[in-house]
Amino acid sequence: MYYNHRRKDEEPLPKEQTEIWECESEKCNGWMRKNFSYENQQKCPLCGHKMRAEKRLLGASSNPHQK
């Protein structure tokens, strides 16, 4: 199967500083965008550890369900 449906002639998405939740566990790579979470204190959905607020340079993406 082919999962990359972006056309080769399209420009890449612009990068922006994005607030994220990042898992505090050394063994886990879990993270999620803050604007896609509903809680102020997040638990990692992969391992259950606490998550801390961080920032990453990611492709721009908006959450249409966010108020």
PADO-662458 format. One record per atom (N, C-alpha, C): x, y, z. Coordinates in steps of 0.2 Angstrom, whole numbers, plus 5000, padded with zeros to 4 digits. Each point is the difference from the previous one (the first is absolute). Layout:
PADO-662458
XYZ...
***
This chain:
PADO-662458
500449945000499650065000500450065000499750064998500450064999499750055005500350025005499750055005500250074999500550024996500250074999499650034994499550035002499650034994500150074998500650035003500250074998500349994993499850054996500350014994500750025000500449984996500750025000500150074998499650034997500150084998499750045005499749985005499750045006500650025004499950065003500550035004500049975007500549995004499949975007499750045004499749975005499650045005500550055004499850065002500450055003500149975007500650015003500149985007499950055005499849995006499850055005500249975007500150045005500149985007499349985002500049945003499449975002500049975007499550025004500049975007499849935000500349965003499949935001500049975007499749945001500149965006500549954998500549995004500549954999500149965006500049934999500149955006500650015004500050005006500550015005500549945000499749944998500449945001500549994995500649985002500649994996499949954994499649955002499949944995499450014995499650065001499550014995500150064996499850004994500150054995499350044999499549995004499350024999500050085001499650034995499950075000499450024996499750065002499450024996499950075000499750034995499950074999499650025006500150065003499650035006499350014997499950034994499450024997499549944998500349945001499649944999499849965006500250035006499949975006499450045004499749975004499450035004500250025007500649985003500150005007500650055001500050035006500650045002500649965002499949945003500549965002499949934997500449984996499949954995500449935003499749944999500449945001500149974993500649974999500249974994499549944998499750014994499649944998500349944998500750005000500449944998500249965006500250045005500349975006499750025007499650055000499750025006500450055005500650024998500450055004499750074999500250045004499950075000500350034993499750054998500350044994500250075002500550034997500250075001499950044994499950065001499950054994500750024997500049994993500650024997499850044993500550014996499950034994500449974995499749994994500449974994499850044994500549994995499950034993499749954996499350014999499649954996499750034994499749964996499650024994499450035003499850064997499450035002499449964999499649995005499349965000499650035005499350024998499650025005499449955002499750015005499549955003499350034998499749984996499350034998499549995006500149965004499549995006500250045006500550045000500250045005499650065001499850025005499650065001500550065001
***
